[in-house]
Amino acid sequence: MSFFIRKKDGRDALKRKVNGHMKSRISEPGSKKSKIRDDESIASSDEEFAEESQRGKEEEQYESEEEQETAQEKRLRLAKKYLAEIEEEERDRTEFEEGAVSRRLQEEYLEEKGKLRKIVASNYTGHGEFVELRCKDHRDSITCLCISSNGKFLFSGSKDGSIVKWCFSTKSKLAAVGGKRKSKEGMKCVLCIAISTDGKFLVAGDSGSKEVRVFNAEDLKPLKNLQGHRGTVTGLVFRRDTHTLYSSSEDRSVKVWNLDEMAYVETLFGHQNPITSIDALSRERAITSGGYDGTIRIWKIVEESQLIFNGPGSSIDIVKLINEENFLSGGDDGQLCVWGSQKKKPLCTVPLAHGQDEMNGQAMWITSVATLLNTDLVASGSRDGTVRLWKCGESFRSLTHLFDIKIPGFINTMAFTPDGKNLILGVGQEHRMGRWWKISEAKNRVVIVPLIQIRLNK
């Protein structure tokens, strides 16, 4: 049984040529159009005719050369071009070493196979002084964050429907989108945002209209509203190095979009409860957590199948990929779990990862997790205002606590900067998904936490 529903010719639309031209209609002799064309031809000079002929010959020659290139020759040409680009990038780095290109190619191969694992967690010993980012645009709890792939820009979303773009180096606001309070076109509440790898598109989930809003990431100008979900959009993620977007919703579905054409591609069904989070990397796959259905699902887009992982607790609220093969999850039962794609049960579980509530004895809810991609460093945040950093053990079969970061409020979202030098926190007085209770002493803000390392792992 297939769990995928596609729009008619949905995936075929990705393959069709968008630059095709319809054949021009040939007007009948003696018609007005025919006379105009004849007059224009007569008015053309011999020089112009010669130039047009020469251009036509050059185009034919170019096309013939392209046709003569075999598939193997094309692959070789593209590989040489890619190697040249890597060499150029490595030369631009201040610490260029012999063998840097081959080392990078090896890392990219291991990353694709899900076997790249940099041992860095032991280098982290604590944190520096917090840097707080606040502005008048964010009046309510911060719900989501995303960082550009080059680490230069930070985007934050709030419960009041606003989005702010920050410059990471200057810690200043560059642009903002107001919420529903400021304009009728504004969003009611932003629960998720994502930026494409090339920094072209920024997308946000609007809980009011149940749409996916697409913006130009440069200036936050609106481009398109993607409609189709029947419930609040809870998660957004781009497949790396593409403009393929995956969205999850409270309507229990995952949708695939192609932003090159601003088009819907297909819908994936399987979860029995509202989907709470989604993530993806380079493979044509997406991973989701199903909240109170207690499952995590890996959607194999090409194979039109899914892998189902049953959690040990009552609810799985957040899931985040560590690499292509391993992922981290947390929920309202306080359990922090590390998984492998080849095992149906967690590789390791930390019960009561953030302790118990002194008032009622219940587990501290894990409200957010973050992973430093392809390393052994992960983090978890709770409603008690504590962020804990963890080291993944050998084969991801253990989690060792490193140190805590204390900050009042709900830690609704977290993200490591690509270089691993900072941890960005989105803090709020309320939980990102509801208004069950409020921590009045907390401040709605974005916090940059510098991480201290004893040495850099090379």
C-alpha positions in Angstrom: 0.0 0.0 0.0 1.4 3.4 -0.9 1.3 6.2 1.7 2.0 8.8 -1.0 -0.6 10.9 -2.7 0.6 12.9 -5.7 -0.8 15.7 -7.7 -1.4 14.6 -11.3 1.9 14.6 -13.1 3.4 16.0 -9.9 6.9 14.5 -10.0 6.9 14.6 -13.8 6.5 18.4 -13.5 10.0 18.4 -12.1 11.4 16.9 -15.2 9.6 18.9 -17.8 11.4 21.6 -19.7 10.4 25.1 -18.5 12.0 26.9 -21.4 10.2 25.2 -24.3 8.7 27.4 -27.0 5.5 26.8 -28.9 5.8 26.8 -32.6 4.8 30.1 -34.1 1.7 30.2 -36.2 2.4 30.7 -39.9 0.1 33.4 -41.3 -1.5 32.9 -44.6 -0.1 34.7 -47.7 -1.6 38.1 -48.2 -2.6 38.6 -44.6 -1.6 41.7 -42.6 0.9 39.8 -40.5 2.4 38.3 -43.6 2.9 41.7 -45.2 4.5 43.1 -42.1 7.0 40.2 -42.0 7.7 40.6 -45.7 8.3 44.3 -45.3 10.7 43.7 -42.4 12.6 41.1 -44.4 13.0 43.5 -47.3 14.2 46.3 -45.0 16.9 44.1 -43.5 20.4 45.0 -44.9 22.9 42.5 -46.2 25.1 43.0 -43.2 22.4 42.2 -40.8 21.6 39.1 -42.8 25.2 38.0 -42.7 25.4 38.5 -38.9 22.3 36.4 -38.4 23.7 33.7 -40.6 27.0 33.7 -38.7 25.1 33.5 -35.3 23.1 30.6 -36.6 26.2 28.7 -37.7 27.8 29.2 -34.3 24.7 28.0 -32.5 24.6 24.9 -34.7 28.3 24.2 -34.1 27.8 24.6 -30.3 24.8 22.2 -30.3 26.7 19.7 -32.4 29.6 19.8 -29.9 27.1 19.2 -27.0 25.6 16.3 -28.8 29.0 14.7 -29.5 29.9 14.7 -25.7 29.2 11.3 -24.2 27.7 10.7 -20.8 31.0 9.6 -19.4 32.8 12.6 -20.8 30.2 14.9 -19.3 30.6 13.3 -15.8 34.4 13.7 -16.2 34.0 17.3 -17.2 31.7 18.1 -14.2 34.0 16.2 -11.8 37.0 18.3 -12.9 35.0 21.5 -12.6 33.9 20.5 -9.0 37.5 19.7 -8.0 38.6 23.1 -9.3 35.9 24.8 -7.2 37.0 22.9 -4.1 40.7 23.8 -4.7 39.8 27.4 -5.1 37.8 27.4 -1.9 40.6 25.8 0.0 43.1 28.3 -1.3 41.0 31.1 0.1 41.2 29.7 3.6 43.8 31.1 5.9 45.1 27.7 7.0 45.6 25.9 3.7 47.3 22.5 4.2 48.6 19.9 1.8 45.9 17.2 1.2 43.0 19.5 2.1 41.1 18.7 -1.1 41.4 14.9 -0.7 40.4 15.2 3.0 37.4 17.3 2.1 36.3 14.8 -0.6 36.7 11.9 1.8 34.5 13.8 4.4 31.8 14.5 1.8 31.8 10.8 0.8 31.5 9.7 4.5 28.8 12.3 5.1 26.7 11.0 2.2 27.0 7.5 3.6 26.1 8.7 7.1 29.4 7.6 8.5 31.2 10.9 9.0 31.7 11.5 12.8 33.9 14.2 14.1 35.0 13.8 17.7 34.7 17.3 19.2 32.4 17.2 22.2 35.2 16.6 24.7 36.7 19.9 23.7 33.8 21.9 25.1 34.2 22.9 28.7 31.6 25.7 29.3 30.2 28.9 27.9 31.0 32.6 27.8 28.8 35.7 28.5 25.4 35.7 26.8 24.7 38.1 24.0 21.0 39.1 23.9 19.1 40.0 20.7 15.9 41.9 21.3 13.7 44.2 19.2 10.3 45.7 19.2 9.1 43.4 16.4 9.2 40.3 18.7 6.7 41.0 21.5 5.7 37.3 22.2 7.7 34.1 22.8 10.3 33.1 20.3 9.2 29.9 18.6 11.8 29.1 15.9 15.3 29.9 14.5 17.3 29.1 11.5 20.9 30.1 10.4 22.2 30.6 6.9 24.6 27.9 5.7 27.5 30.5 5.7 26.7 31.4 9.3 26.4 35.1 8.5 22.7 35.6 9.1 20.2 34.5 11.7 16.4 34.4 11.3 13.9 34.2 14.2 10.1 33.8 14.4 7.7 34.7 17.1 4.2 33.8 18.4 3.1 37.3 17.4 3.6 36.5 13.7 6.8 38.5 13.2 10.1 37.4 11.6 13.4 39.2 12.1 16.6 38.9 10.1 19.8 39.5 12.1 23.4 40.1 11.1 25.4 37.6 13.2 28.7 39.6 13.2 27.2 43.0 14.2 24.3 41.4 16.3 22.0 43.9 14.7 18.6 43.7 13.0 18.6 43.9 9.2 15.0 43.4 8.2 11.7 42.4 9.7 8.2 41.1 8.8 5.4 42.4 11.0 2.7 40.1 12.4 -1.1 40.3 12.3 -1.1 43.1 14.8 0.7 45.4 12.3 -1.0 44.6 9.0 -3.9 42.5 7.6 -1.4 40.5 5.4 0.8 39.7 8.4 0.9 36.2 10.0 -1.0 35.3 13.1 1.7 33.0 14.6 5.0 31.7 13.2 5.8 28.2 14.5 8.6 27.2 12.0 11.0 28.8 9.6 13.7 27.4 7.2 16.2 28.9 4.8 17.5 27.2 1.6 21.2 26.2 1.5 22.0 28.9 -1.1 20.2 31.5 1.0 17.7 32.4 -1.7 14.4 31.4 -0.1 13.1 31.8 3.5 9.9 30.0 4.3 7.6 30.3 7.4 4.5 28.4 8.6 1.5 30.6 9.4 -0.8 29.1 12.0 -3.6 31.5 11.1 -3.9 30.8 7.3 -2.3 27.3 7.5 -0.1 28.4 4.6 3.6 28.2 3.9 4.8 31.7 3.3 7.8 32.1 0.9 10.0 35.1 1.2 13.1 36.5 -0.5 15.7 35.8 2.2 17.7 38.9 1.1 15.1 41.5 2.0 12.2 39.4 3.4 9.9 40.5 0.5 7.0 38.0 0.1 7.1 35.8 -3.0 4.4 33.2 -2.7 1.8 31.6 -0.4 1.7 27.8 -0.7 -1.7 26.4 0.1 -2.7 22.8 0.8 -2.4 21.9 4.4 -5.6 21.7 6.4 -4.0 22.2 9.7 -1.3 24.4 11.3 2.1 24.0 9.7 4.4 22.7 12.5 7.7 22.1 10.7 9.6 23.2 7.6 13.0 22.0 6.2 14.8 22.2 2.8 16.6 19.3 1.4 20.3 20.4 1.4 21.6 22.0 -1.8 18.2 22.0 -3.4 15.0 24.0 -3.5 12.9 21.0 -2.5 10.9 21.8 0.6 9.3 19.4 3.1 6.5 20.7 5.4 4.7 19.0 8.2 1.3 19.8 9.8 -1.2 19.1 12.4 -3.3 17.6 9.6 -0.9 14.5 10.0 0.6 14.9 6.6 3.9 15.8 5.0 3.9 17.8 1.8 6.7 18.1 -0.8 7.1 21.4 -2.7 9.4 22.5 -5.6 10.2 26.2 -5.0 11.9 26.5 -8.4 8.4 26.3 -9.8 6.6 27.3 -6.6 4.6 24.1 -7.1 3.1 21.3 -5.0 4.6 17.9 -5.7 3.1 15.2 -3.4 1.6 14.4 0.0 2.8 11.7 2.5 0.4 10.1 5.0 1.0 7.7 7.9 1.1 9.5 11.2 -2.0 8.9 13.5 -1.6 12.2 15.4 -0.5 15.8 14.5 3.1 15.9 13.4 5.3 17.9 15.8 8.6 18.3 13.9 10.5 17.5 10.7 14.1 17.4 9.5 16.1 16.4 6.4 19.7 16.5 5.1 21.1 15.6 1.6 19.3 12.4 0.9 15.8 12.4 -0.7 14.3 11.6 2.7 12.5 13.4 5.5 12.2 12.4 9.2 9.2 13.3 11.4 8.0 12.9 14.9 4.3 12.1 15.5 3.7 13.5 18.9 1.2 11.3 20.8 1.2 8.5 18.3 4.7 7.7 19.8 6.5 7.2 16.5 9.2 8.6 14.4 9.0 8.0 10.7 11.6 8.2 7.9 10.0 8.9 4.6 11.9 7.4 1.6 10.6 9.7 -1.1 12.0 7.8 -4.1 11.1 4.3 -2.8 7.6 5.5 -1.8 8.0 3.8 1.6 8.5 4.7 5.2 10.4 3.3 8.2 8.5 3.4 11.5 10.3 3.7 14.9 8.3 3.2 18.1 9.3 5.5 21.0 9.7 4.4 24.6 7.5 7.2 26.0 4.1 8.7 25.5 4.9 11.5 23.2 7.8 12.4 20.8 7.7 16.1 20.3 11.0 16.9 18.6 13.4 15.0 16.3 16.7 16.2 14.9 19.2 14.4 12.6 22.8 14.0 13.8 23.9 12.6 10.5 22.3 10.7 7.7 22.0 7.5 9.8 21.5 8.8 13.4 19.0 11.1 15.1 18.0 12.6 18.4 14.6 12.9 20.0 12.8 14.2 23.1 9.3 14.5 24.5 7.1 15.4 27.4 8.2 12.4 29.4 11.7 13.8 29.8 13.4 11.0 27.9 16.3 11.9 25.5 17.0 9.2 22.9 19.6 8.6 20.3 18.5 6.4 17.3 20.0 4.6 14.4 18.2 4.1 11.1 18.9 0.3 11.2 17.3 -0.2 14.6 13.6 0.1 15.5 14.4 0.9 19.2 16.7 3.7 20.6 20.4 3.0 20.7 20.5 4.8 24.1 18.0 6.5 26.3 18.5 9.0 29.2 15.4 9.0 31.4 14.5 12.2 33.2 17.3 14.0 31.2 16.3 17.3 32.8 15.1 15.9 36.2 11.7 16.3 37.8 9.4 19.2 38.6 9.6 19.8 42.4 6.0 21.0 42.5 4.3 17.9 41.0 7.0 15.3 40.6 6.5 15.0 36.9 9.4 14.8 34.4 10.7 18.1 33.0 9.4 18.4 29.4 12.2 18.4 26.7 11.0 21.3 24.6 13.9 21.5 22.0 17.0 19.7 20.8 20.0 20.7 18.7 22.8 18.8 17.0 26.2 19.9 15.6 26.0 18.1 12.3 28.2 15.0 11.8 29.8 15.3 15.2 29.2 13.8 18.7 27.9 17.0 20.2 24.2 17.4 20.9 22.1 19.7 23.2 18.6 19.5 24.9 16.5 22.3 26.3 13.6 22.1 28.8 10.8 24.3 30.2 12.8 24.8 33.4 15.2 27.1 31.5 18.1 24.7 31.4 20.1 23.8 28.3 22.2 20.6 28.6 25.1 19.7 26.3 25.8 16.0 25.8 28.5 13.9 24.2 27.5 10.9 22.1 29.5 7.8 22.9 31.0 5.2 20.7 28.5 4.0 18.0 26.0 6.5 19.6 25.2 4.0 22.3 25.6 6.4 25.2 25.1 10.0 26.2 27.4 11.7 28.7 26.4 15.0 30.3 29.0 17.8 29.7 27.6 21.0 31.3 24.5 23.2 31.7 23.4 26.6 30.5 20.9 28.3 32.8 18.5 30.9 31.4 14.9 31.5 32.6 12.0 30.6 30.4 10.9 28.0 27.9 13.8 27.0 25.6 11.6 26.7 22.5 14.2 26.3 19.8 18.0 25.9 19.5 20.6 25.8 16.8 24.4 25.5 16.7 26.3 27.8 14.4 28.0 25.9 11.5 31.4 26.4 13.0 30.3 25.1 16.4 31.5 28.2 18.3 28.0 29.4 19.4 24.7 28.0 20.5 21.6 30.1 19.6 18.6 29.9 21.8 15.0 31.0 21.3 13.5 31.8 24.7 9.9 32.6 25.6 7.5 33.0 28.5 5.2 30.3 26.9 5.7 27.0 25.1 5.8 27.4 21.3 2.8 25.2 20.7 0.4 26.5 23.4 -0.5 28.8 26.3 -0.8 26.2 29.1 1.2 28.2 31.6 3.4 31.3 31.7 6.8 32.0 33.2 6.5 35.7 34.1 10.1 36.2 35.0 11.3 35.1 31.6 12.0 37.4 28.7 11.0 36.8 25.1 14.4 37.0 23.3 17.0 35.4 21.1 20.2 34.6 23.0 23.7 33.8 21.6 25.7 31.6 23.9 29.5 31.5 23.1 30.9 28.0 23.7 34.3 27.6 25.2 36.6 25.0 23.8 40.0 23.8 25.2 41.3 23.0 21.7 40.1 22.7 18.2 39.7 19.3 16.6 41.4 19.1 13.2 
